[in-house]
Amino acid sequence: MSALVHAQGAGALAAEDLSAFGHDPFWLVLIKAVFCFAFLMVTVLISIVMERKVVAWMQLRIGPNRHGPWGMLQSLADGVKLMLKEDVVVKGADKVVYLLAPIVGAIPAFMAIAVIPFGPDDVSIFGHRTALQLTDLPVAILYILATSSIAAYGVVLAGWSSGSTYPLLGGVRATAQVISYEIAMGLSFAAVFLYSGSMSTSKIVSAQGDTWFAALLPVSFLIYLVSMVGEAHRAPFDMPESEGDLVAGFQTEYSSIKFAMFMLAEYVHMVTVSALAVTLFLGGWRAPAPISTYWPGANHGWWPMLWFVIKLCVLLFGFVWVRGSLPRVRYDQFMRLGWKVLIPVALVWLMLVAAVRAMRNEGYQFTDVLYWVGGAAVVILLLSFAVDVVRGRKEEAREAERQAAEGEFDPMAGGFPVPPLPGQTLPPVPRRRPRRALVGAAAGAGTDAGSVEADGPESGDISGTAARTTEGKEADDA
C-alpha cells in the first residue's frame, strides 16, 4: 500500500502544473522573445563596461573614460571597432567548420534564457495576464544543461578547424573543462531537485517562498559558484584561452566579427549561469526577507523584476571581483579541484541530503535526523582524515626513498642553473652570520692578537715575518 502511495506521489511530481504557459498570443510571445534577447545584449554591454571599471578601480587605474559619459559607451565602441576590422581567414583552416564555429558557440548561449523566470505568472502586459517568462518545461534545468553543452562544441570546433597547435590545445582544454565541471554542477542541481520536487524553474522559485535554497543547501550553492566560473571559462579558470601559454587559445586565429561572437558568447554565458544561480539558490524573483516581510506587495506586479536584476548584478560583480583578485591557476590544479574535491564533496553532500529528505518523509523528528545524519557526517570526516594521514605518510616515505636514491639536487650540474622538478629541493643557501656574531668574532680575533704579542718576541717575529711576506707578494703582483 505504501509503495502505491509513493508511486502516486512520484506521478504527481512528474505531472507538472504548467498551465500558465502555452496560452499567450503570438504577438506576446514575440515581445517576450525580443525582451529576452535585448535583456541579454544590454546586460552584456553593461557587464563589459562594469568589468573594466571595477578592475581599474581595484588596480588604482582610471579605466575607460572617453566614449560617452564616464566611458559608458566603451562596449559599443569596441563592437563597432571589431566589426570594421579586417576579417582574416586562415589559409590552412577547414573553412566551413572555421566559419561555423562562432555561430555554434553564440546561438546556444542565447537559448537558455528562455526558461528563466523574471517575475510571477500574473503580470498584465497590454491588458493580457501572463507570466514574466518566455516558457517553462518540466525538465527546464536539463534544457539549460543541454544548451550549455552544445555551446562547448563551438569552442572545440574552433580549435580543431584553425589548423594550428595553440587553438587545438585550447579546444582540448575546453572539452576536459566542460566535462569536469558539468558533473559537479549537475550534482549540485540534484540536491535542489530533491528539495523542490521539480526540475521546472518556475516551480523551483515557488518552492523558495519561505527559505532560499542557498541557506538550506549551502554546500550545493558553493559548489555551483565554483563550477559556474569554470563552466563560463572565466578567470581564474580561463584555461582554454590563457594568453600566458596558448597566445589566445581556441580563438587565436579569429578576428573581426568572428572574434566578437566568441567574446559575446562568453559574456552571455556568464549572465546565463548567474541568472540560473539566482533562480535555483537565491529565491529567483522573490524579494529578500526583510523587504518581503514588511512589504506584502514586494513580490507582486513588476517589482520582482527589480529584485531579480539586483541579485544578477551582485553575482556579475562577483565574477569581476574574482578576476581582479585571483591569479590564473595551473591546469593540473584546476583538474584536481574538479575531480578530487568538487565531485567527491558533491556526491557525499547529495547522499546526506537524500538521507535527510527520506527520513523527513518517513516522519522522523528533526533531532533524530540531526543525530543520524550528523553522526554519519562525522564518521565520514574521520575516515577521510585517517585515509589522508596514511596516504601522506606513504607519500613522504616514498619521496624520502626517491631522494635518497637520487642524491642531493645540484642546480648547476649542467653548467647553468635549472629550477628543481616537483619533489626536488634546492640545497640550503649559505647565509651571512648576524652582525653580533661578526662583532664578537672580531673582538675575539683582537684578543688573540694581543695574547700573541704578549707571548714573546718569537711570536712577534713570526707575525712580523708573515706580514712582510704578504707585503712582498702584493708588491710583486703589482
C-alpha positions as CSV (number, residue, x, y, z in Angstrom):
1,M,0.0,0.0,0.0
2,S,2.8,2.4,0.9
3,A,4.6,1.6,-2.4
4,L,1.4,2.5,-4.2
5,V,1.2,5.8,-2.3
6,H,4.8,6.6,-3.2
7,A,4.2,5.7,-6.8
8,Q,1.2,8.0,-6.9
9,G,3.3,10.8,-5.3
10,A,6.0,10.3,-7.9
11,G,3.5,10.5,-10.7
12,A,2.1,13.8,-9.2
13,L,5.6,15.2,-9.1
14,A,6.2,14.2,-12.7
15,A,3.0,15.8,-13.9
16,E,4.0,19.5,-13.6
17,D,1.3,22.1,-13.4
18,L,2.5,24.5,-16.2
19,S,-1.0,25.7,-17.2
20,A,0.2,29.3,-17.0
21,F,2.3,28.7,-20.2
22,G,1.3,28.0,-23.8
23,H,-1.8,30.3,-23.9
24,D,-0.2,33.6,-25.0
25,P,-1.0,35.1,-28.3
26,F,1.7,35.2,-31.0
27,W,2.4,38.9,-30.6
28,L,3.0,38.5,-26.8
29,V,5.4,35.5,-27.4
30,L,7.2,37.7,-29.9
31,I,7.5,40.6,-27.4
32,K,8.9,38.2,-24.7
33,A,11.4,36.7,-27.1
34,V,12.6,40.2,-28.2
35,F,12.8,41.2,-24.5
36,C,15.0,38.2,-23.6
37,F,17.3,38.9,-26.5
38,A,17.5,42.7,-25.6
39,F,18.0,41.9,-21.9
40,L,21.0,39.7,-22.7
41,M,22.6,42.2,-25.0
42,V,22.1,45.2,-22.7
43,T,23.4,43.2,-19.7
44,V,26.4,42.1,-21.7
45,L,27.2,45.7,-22.7
46,I,26.9,46.9,-19.1
47,S,28.9,43.9,-17.8
48,I,31.9,44.7,-20.1
49,V,32.0,48.3,-19.0
50,M,31.4,47.3,-15.4
51,E,34.3,44.8,-15.5
52,R,36.7,47.3,-16.9
53,K,35.6,50.0,-14.5
54,V,35.7,47.7,-11.4
55,V,39.1,46.1,-12.3
56,A,40.5,49.6,-12.9
57,W,39.2,50.7,-9.5
58,M,40.7,47.7,-7.8
59,Q,44.1,48.3,-9.5
60,L,44.1,52.1,-8.9
61,R,43.7,52.9,-12.6
62,I,41.2,55.2,-14.4
63,G,39.6,52.8,-16.8
64,P,37.6,53.7,-19.9
65,N,36.5,57.4,-19.7
66,R,36.5,58.6,-23.3
67,H,33.5,57.1,-25.1
68,G,30.2,58.6,-23.7
69,P,29.6,59.9,-20.2
70,W,32.0,58.3,-17.8
71,G,33.1,55.9,-20.5
72,M,29.7,54.1,-20.5
73,L,29.7,53.6,-24.3
74,Q,33.1,51.8,-24.4
75,S,31.4,48.4,-25.1
76,L,29.5,49.9,-28.1
77,A,32.8,51.4,-29.4
78,D,34.5,48.0,-29.0
79,G,31.7,46.3,-31.0
80,V,31.9,48.9,-33.8
81,K,35.7,48.5,-33.9
82,L,35.6,44.7,-34.2
83,M,33.0,44.9,-37.0
84,L,35.2,47.3,-39.0
85,K,38.4,45.3,-38.5
86,E,39.9,43.2,-41.3
87,D,38.3,39.7,-41.4
88,V,41.2,37.2,-41.8
89,V,40.6,33.6,-42.8
90,V,43.5,31.2,-42.1
91,K,44.7,29.5,-45.3
92,G,45.1,26.1,-43.7
93,A,41.8,26.1,-41.9
94,D,38.8,23.9,-42.6
95,K,36.8,26.9,-43.8
96,V,33.3,25.5,-43.4
97,V,33.8,24.5,-39.8
98,Y,36.0,27.5,-39.2
99,L,33.2,29.9,-40.1
100,L,30.5,27.8,-38.4
101,A,32.2,27.5,-35.0
102,P,31.5,31.1,-33.8
103,I,27.8,30.6,-34.7
104,V,27.6,27.3,-32.9
105,G,29.2,28.9,-29.9
106,A,27.0,32.0,-29.8
107,I,23.5,30.8,-30.6
108,P,23.1,28.2,-27.8
109,A,24.2,30.9,-25.3
110,F,21.0,32.8,-26.0
111,M,18.7,29.8,-25.7
112,A,19.0,29.1,-22.0
113,I,17.4,32.5,-21.0
114,A,14.1,31.3,-22.4
115,V,13.2,29.3,-19.3
116,I,14.4,31.8,-16.7
117,P,11.6,33.4,-14.7
118,F,11.9,37.2,-14.4
119,G,8.7,37.5,-12.2
120,P,5.4,35.9,-11.2
121,D,2.8,34.5,-13.6
122,D,0.1,37.1,-13.1
123,V,1.5,40.3,-14.7
124,S,-0.5,42.4,-17.0
125,I,1.0,43.2,-20.4
126,F,-1.2,45.4,-22.6
127,G,-4.2,44.0,-20.7
128,H,-3.3,40.4,-21.0
129,R,-2.4,38.4,-17.9
130,T,0.8,36.4,-18.4
131,A,4.0,35.2,-16.8
132,L,7.2,37.1,-16.8
133,Q,8.9,34.2,-18.5
134,L,9.1,33.1,-22.1
135,T,8.3,29.5,-21.4
136,D,8.8,26.7,-19.0
137,L,9.4,23.0,-19.2
138,P,9.1,20.0,-16.8
139,V,12.8,19.5,-17.4
140,A,13.9,23.1,-17.8
141,I,17.2,22.6,-15.9
142,L,18.1,19.7,-18.2
143,Y,17.3,22.0,-21.2
144,I,19.8,24.6,-19.8
145,L,22.5,22.0,-19.3
146,A,21.9,20.7,-22.8
147,T,22.3,24.2,-24.4
148,S,25.5,24.9,-22.4
149,S,26.9,21.6,-23.6
150,I,26.2,22.4,-27.2
151,A,27.9,25.8,-26.8
152,A,31.1,23.9,-25.9
153,Y,31.1,22.4,-29.4
154,G,31.8,25.9,-30.8
155,V,35.0,26.1,-28.8
156,V,36.1,22.6,-29.7
157,L,35.4,23.1,-33.5
158,A,37.1,26.5,-33.5
159,G,40.3,24.9,-32.0
160,W,40.3,22.0,-34.4
161,S,39.4,23.8,-37.6
162,S,42.0,26.5,-37.2
163,G,44.8,24.1,-38.3
164,S,47.2,25.4,-35.6
165,T,48.7,23.9,-32.4
166,Y,47.6,26.5,-29.8
167,P,44.0,26.6,-30.9
168,L,43.8,22.8,-30.8
169,L,45.2,22.7,-27.3
170,G,42.7,25.4,-26.2
171,G,39.8,23.3,-27.7
172,V,41.0,20.1,-25.9
173,R,41.2,22.1,-22.6
174,A,37.7,23.4,-23.1
175,T,36.4,19.8,-23.6
176,A,38.0,18.5,-20.5
177,Q,36.9,21.6,-18.5
178,V,33.2,21.2,-19.6
179,I,33.2,17.5,-18.7
180,S,34.8,18.0,-15.3
181,Y,32.7,20.9,-14.1
182,E,29.4,20.0,-15.5
183,I,29.4,16.8,-13.4
184,A,29.9,18.9,-10.2
185,M,27.3,21.4,-11.4
186,G,24.7,18.6,-12.1
187,L,25.3,17.1,-8.7
188,S,24.6,20.5,-7.1
189,F,21.4,20.7,-9.1
190,A,20.3,17.2,-7.9
191,A,20.1,18.5,-4.3
192,V,17.8,21.3,-5.4
193,F,15.6,18.8,-7.2
194,L,15.2,16.7,-4.1
195,Y,14.1,19.7,-2.1
196,S,11.8,21.3,-4.7
197,G,10.4,18.0,-6.2
198,S,10.7,19.5,-9.6
199,M,13.0,20.4,-12.5
200,S,10.8,23.3,-13.6
201,T,12.4,26.7,-13.0
202,S,9.1,28.4,-12.0
203,K,8.3,25.6,-9.5
204,I,11.8,25.8,-8.0
205,V,11.3,29.5,-7.4
206,S,7.9,28.8,-5.9
207,A,9.5,26.2,-3.5
208,Q,11.7,29.0,-2.1
209,G,8.8,31.0,-0.7
210,D,9.9,30.5,2.9
211,T,13.7,30.0,2.7
212,W,16.1,30.3,-0.1
213,F,17.9,27.1,-1.1
214,A,21.3,28.9,-0.6
215,A,20.5,28.7,3.1
216,L,19.1,25.2,3.1
217,L,21.8,23.8,0.7
218,P,24.9,25.9,1.4
219,V,27.3,23.2,0.1
220,S,25.4,22.9,-3.2
221,F,25.4,26.7,-3.6
222,L,29.2,26.9,-3.0
223,I,29.9,24.0,-5.4
224,Y,27.7,25.7,-8.1
225,L,29.5,29.1,-7.6
226,V,32.9,27.4,-8.3
227,S,31.5,25.3,-11.1
228,M,29.8,28.2,-12.9
229,V,33.2,30.1,-13.0
230,G,34.8,27.1,-14.6
231,E,31.8,26.5,-16.9
232,A,31.9,30.1,-18.2
233,H,35.7,29.9,-18.8
234,R,36.3,32.9,-16.7
235,A,39.4,33.8,-14.7
236,P,41.0,32.2,-12.8
237,F,39.7,29.2,-14.7
238,D,40.1,30.6,-18.3
239,M,42.4,27.7,-19.4
240,P,41.1,27.4,-23.0
241,E,42.3,30.9,-23.8
242,S,45.1,31.6,-21.4
243,E,47.4,34.1,-23.1
244,G,50.4,33.1,-20.9
245,D,50.9,29.7,-22.6
246,L,48.4,29.5,-25.6
247,V,48.6,33.0,-27.1
248,A,44.8,33.3,-27.1
249,G,43.8,29.6,-27.1
250,F,41.0,28.4,-29.3
251,Q,40.3,32.0,-30.7
252,T,43.9,32.7,-31.7
253,E,43.2,32.6,-35.4
254,Y,40.0,34.6,-35.3
255,S,39.5,38.3,-35.9
256,S,36.8,40.9,-36.6
257,I,33.2,39.8,-36.1
258,K,34.0,36.1,-35.6
259,F,36.2,37.0,-32.5
260,A,33.4,39.4,-31.4
261,M,30.9,36.5,-31.4
262,F,33.1,34.4,-29.2
263,M,33.5,37.3,-26.8
264,L,29.7,37.8,-26.9
265,A,29.1,34.1,-26.2
266,E,31.4,34.2,-23.1
267,Y,29.6,37.2,-21.5
268,V,26.2,35.8,-22.4
269,H,27.1,32.6,-20.8
270,M,28.3,34.5,-17.7
271,V,24.9,36.2,-17.5
272,T,23.1,32.9,-18.0
273,V,24.8,31.0,-15.3
274,S,24.4,33.9,-12.9
275,A,20.6,34.0,-13.7
276,L,20.5,30.3,-13.1
277,A,22.1,30.7,-9.7
278,V,19.6,33.4,-8.8
279,T,16.7,31.1,-9.9
280,L,18.0,27.9,-8.1
281,F,19.5,29.2,-4.9
282,L,18.7,32.9,-4.3
283,G,14.9,32.8,-4.5
284,G,14.6,33.9,-8.1
285,W,12.5,37.0,-8.5
286,R,11.4,37.0,-4.8
287,A,12.4,39.9,-2.6
288,P,14.9,39.4,0.2
289,A,13.4,38.5,3.6
290,P,13.4,42.0,5.3
291,I,11.7,43.6,2.3
292,S,9.1,40.9,1.7
293,T,8.3,40.7,5.5
294,Y,7.4,44.3,5.9
295,W,6.1,44.9,2.3
296,P,3.4,42.4,1.2
297,G,3.4,43.8,-2.4
298,A,7.1,43.3,-2.9
299,N,6.5,40.0,-4.8
300,H,3.6,41.2,-6.9
301,G,3.5,43.2,-10.2
302,W,6.6,44.4,-11.8
303,W,8.7,44.8,-8.6
304,P,10.0,41.2,-8.7
305,M,12.0,42.0,-11.9
306,L,13.9,44.6,-9.9
307,W,14.9,42.1,-7.2
308,F,16.0,39.6,-9.9
309,V,18.2,42.2,-11.7
310,I,19.8,43.3,-8.4
311,K,20.7,39.7,-7.5
312,L,22.0,39.2,-11.0
313,C,24.2,42.3,-10.8
314,V,25.6,41.1,-7.4
315,L,26.7,37.8,-9.0
316,L,28.2,39.5,-12.0
317,F,30.1,41.7,-9.7
318,G,31.4,38.5,-8.1
319,F,32.7,37.4,-11.4
320,V,34.6,40.6,-11.8
321,W,35.9,40.6,-8.3
322,V,37.3,37.1,-8.6
323,R,39.0,38.0,-11.9
324,G,40.6,41.1,-10.3
325,S,41.7,39.2,-7.2
326,L,42.9,35.7,-8.1
327,P,45.7,34.7,-10.4
328,R,45.2,32.0,-13.0
329,V,45.7,28.5,-11.6
330,R,47.7,25.8,-13.3
331,Y,45.8,23.3,-15.5
332,D,46.6,20.3,-13.3
333,Q,45.5,22.2,-10.2
334,F,42.3,23.1,-12.0
335,M,41.6,19.5,-12.9
336,R,42.5,18.3,-9.4
337,L,40.0,20.7,-7.9
338,G,37.2,19.5,-10.1
339,W,37.8,15.7,-9.9
340,K,39.3,15.3,-6.4
341,V,37.5,18.0,-4.5
342,L,34.2,19.2,-6.0
343,I,32.8,15.9,-7.3
344,P,33.5,13.8,-4.2
345,V,32.2,16.6,-1.9
346,A,29.1,17.0,-4.1
347,L,28.5,13.2,-4.0
348,V,28.7,13.0,-0.2
349,W,26.6,16.1,0.2
350,L,23.9,14.7,-2.1
351,M,23.8,11.4,-0.2
352,L,23.3,13.3,3.1
353,V,20.6,15.5,1.5
354,A,18.8,12.4,0.2
355,A,19.0,10.8,3.6
356,V,17.5,13.8,5.3
357,R,14.7,14.1,2.8
358,A,13.9,10.4,3.1
359,M,13.9,10.5,6.9
360,R,11.7,13.6,7.0
361,N,9.2,11.9,4.6
362,E,9.1,8.9,6.9
363,G,8.1,11.1,9.8
364,Y,11.3,11.3,11.8
365,Q,11.7,14.2,14.1
366,F,14.3,16.9,13.3
367,T,16.5,15.9,16.3
368,D,16.6,12.3,15.2
369,V,17.5,13.3,11.7
370,L,20.2,15.6,13.0
371,Y,21.7,12.8,15.2
372,W,21.8,10.2,12.4
373,V,23.0,12.5,9.6
374,G,25.4,14.3,11.8
375,G,26.9,11.1,13.1
376,A,27.3,9.8,9.6
377,A,29.0,13.0,8.5
378,V,31.4,12.8,11.5
379,V,32.2,9.2,10.7
380,I,32.9,10.1,7.0
381,L,35.1,13.0,8.0
382,L,37.1,10.8,10.4
383,L,37.6,8.1,7.8
384,S,38.7,10.6,5.2
385,F,41.1,12.2,7.7
386,A,42.6,8.8,8.5
387,V,42.9,7.9,4.8
388,D,44.7,11.2,4.2
389,V,47.1,10.7,7.1
390,V,48.0,7.2,5.9
391,R,48.4,8.3,2.3
392,G,50.5,11.3,3.3
393,R,52.9,9.2,5.3
394,K,53.3,6.7,2.5
395,E,54.0,9.5,0.1
396,E,56.5,11.1,2.4
397,A,58.3,7.7,2.8
398,R,58.3,7.2,-0.9
399,E,59.6,10.6,-1.5
400,A,62.4,10.1,1.0
401,E,63.4,6.9,-0.6
402,R,63.5,8.6,-4.0
403,Q,65.6,11.5,-2.8
404,A,68.0,9.1,-1.1
405,A,68.4,7.2,-4.3
406,E,68.9,10.3,-6.5
407,G,71.1,12.2,-4.0
408,E,71.1,15.9,-3.4
409,F,69.8,18.0,-6.2
410,D,72.5,20.2,-7.9
411,P,71.0,23.1,-9.9
412,M,74.4,23.8,-11.6
413,A,75.0,20.2,-12.7
414,G,74.5,21.1,-16.4
415,G,76.6,24.2,-16.3
416,F,73.8,26.6,-15.9
417,P,71.1,27.0,-13.2
418,V,67.9,25.0,-13.7
419,P,64.8,25.0,-11.4
420,P,64.0,21.9,-9.4
421,L,61.4,19.5,-10.6
422,P,58.4,18.5,-8.4
423,G,59.8,16.6,-5.4
424,Q,63.3,18.0,-5.7
425,T,64.6,20.6,-3.2
426,L,67.3,23.1,-3.5
427,P,70.3,22.9,-1.2
428,P,70.2,25.3,1.7
429,V,71.6,28.8,0.8
430,P,74.6,29.8,2.9
431,R,73.7,32.9,4.8
432,R,75.9,35.7,6.3
433,R,76.3,35.4,10.0
434,P,74.5,38.0,12.1
435,R,76.2,41.3,12.8
436,R,76.6,40.5,16.5
437,A,78.4,37.3,15.7
438,L,80.8,39.2,13.3
439,V,81.5,41.8,16.0
440,G,82.1,39.0,18.6
441,A,84.4,37.2,16.2
442,A,86.4,40.4,15.5
443,A,86.7,41.1,19.3
444,G,87.9,37.5,19.8
445,A,90.5,38.0,17.0
446,G,91.7,41.1,18.7
447,T,92.1,39.3,22.0
448,D,94.0,36.5,20.2
449,A,96.4,39.0,18.6
450,G,97.1,40.7,22.0
451,S,97.9,37.3,23.5
452,V,100.2,36.5,20.7
453,E,102.2,39.8,21.3
454,A,102.3,39.0,25.0
455,D,103.8,35.5,24.4
456,G,107.2,36.7,23.5
457,P,109.4,38.1,20.7
458,E,109.3,34.8,18.9
459,S,105.6,35.1,18.2
460,G,106.0,38.7,17.3
461,D,108.8,37.9,14.9
462,I,106.7,35.3,13.3
463,S,103.7,37.6,12.8
464,G,106.0,40.3,11.5
465,T,107.6,38.0,9.1
466,A,104.2,36.9,7.8
467,A,103.2,40.5,7.4
468,R,106.3,41.3,5.4
469,T,105.9,38.2,3.3
470,T,102.4,39.3,2.4
471,E,103.5,42.8,1.6
472,G,106.3,41.5,-0.7
473,K,103.8,39.3,-2.6
474,E,101.5,42.2,-3.1
475,A,104.4,44.3,-4.4
476,D,105.4,41.5,-6.8
477,D,101.9,41.2,-8.1
478,A,101.7,45.0,-8.7
